[in-house]
Amino acid sequence: MKRQKSGINRFLIDTNVFIASIRHPDRKTGSLDLILGLINNPDVFLVGNDLLLLEFEKYQKRFESPLAYKILKDLKHKIKFIEVRPENIKHCAKYMPHEEIVDIVHAATCLQTSAILISNDDHFNKLNKSEVIEVWTITQAINTLVKK
């Protein structure tokens, strides 16, 4: 099963992007610009699943700040949370380490919704190379989506 092209407007933001944007609330980072741009662009659709939300909530508490709270609140309103079909999870599991079940669900979410996954996690590389889903690094997403 090959990924379907969705255009560049549907994304899943992996937890490492969220962490990079909230870890140092006093710094203005490219990751923060990226997340704020995705949240505030009405032409962008963000997708996710319940496990992604749990991860975001966990790290919002760990890196507690007004910025982390606001970004999480805005993401909750922007993200369309879907129930991932088992066949998509099974398909993505063929390409990833089985202990990465949460990330397998994130990949399956992208497969099901034709979304681009933004992540710096290397274990998504095989899915990207096999064209099951499209994966962008944080830097690639910043270079493509953030207005200079």
N, C-alpha and C positions, 0 to 999 in steps of 0.2 A: 504494500500500500504506500503510494507516494503522496507527499503533501500536496495540497491544493494551494494555488496562489490566491492570496486574499488582498493583494495590494498592500501598501504600507500604511495601514491604519488600525490594525488589530494586534494587541500585544498582551503578553503575560509578563509581569515584572517579577523576577525571581527574588527571593529573600535577600540575596547578597546585594542587590541594587538598593533595596529598602534600607539595609544596614548601612551601606556606604553613604546614603543620603542623610541619615540621622545620627550617626556615631559621634560626630563632632558638630554640634548644633551652631557653634560660633563661626565655623568655616563655611565659605560659599564654595561648594564643590560642583564638579560637572555632573555627578550623580544626582545631586539635589536639583540642579537646573533641569536635568532630564525628567525626573519624577514630576516636578512642578509643571513642566511643559506638557507632559502626557496628561496630567490631571486637568489642566486648564484648556486644552485644545478640544473644542467640541467635535472635531472630525475624527478624534481618536477614540477607539473602543478598547477598554481594558477588560480582560477576562481573568477569572480565577476559580478557585475551588475552596471548600471549607478548610482544607489543610493549609493552604496558603494563608488564609485569614488567621488561623491559629499561630502560624509562624510569625506573621506580622505583629500580632498582639504580644507574643512572647518577647520579641525584640524591642517593641515600643516600651514595654515595662523595664527591660534591661537597660536601655539607653534613654530613660525617662527625661523628657524635656517638653516644653510647650510646642516646639517644632515637631517632635516625634508624634505627639498627640494630634496635632493639626493634620499632618500628612496621613496618619492612619485614618482619621475621621474622613478626610477627603477621598482617600482610596476606597473606603467602604461605600461611599456614595457613587463613585465612578465605576467600580468593577462590577461586571455582571458575573455573579457566582453561578456556576453550572454544576450539575451532577454528571460526573464523568461515567461514560458507559464502560462496562467491564471489558468489552472487546478492544477498546482503545488502550486501556491499561495493559492488557495482555500483549498487544502488538508492541507497545513502547518498551515493555519489560525485556523483550528480546535483545534490545540494544544497550541496556544499562545494567550496572551491578544491582543485584536483587536487594541488597541492603539499603539501597537508595529509594525505597518505596515512595516516599513523599515526592521526590523529584520525578519518579516515574509517573505519578499522578499529575504533576505539573505538565510534563511532556504530553501526556494523554489529553489533557485539557486543550493544549495547543493543537494537537492532531484533530480533535473533535470540532474545534472552532476555527481552524485555519489561521491561528494566531502565530505571531513571531514571538519566540521566547527570548527575553533579554536576560542574560546570565553570564557570569564569568566561570561557572563550574565546568571543568573539563569533561566530566562524565556525560555531558550532552553532545560531545563532538561526534560520536558514532551516529547518533540520530540525525545530526545535521549533514554529515557526509553521505549518509544513506538516503537523504532527502525525505525522511519521514516527517520531520518538522524543520522549520527554519530557525536557527539560533544565531543571535547577535551577541557579541560581547558588549559590555557596558561602553567601552570606548567607541565601538562601531555604532552603537545607538546614539551616543552623544554626537559623533561626527555627522550622522545622517539626519538626526531629528532636531538638535538644538540649534537655534538660529544664532549665528555669530554676530 
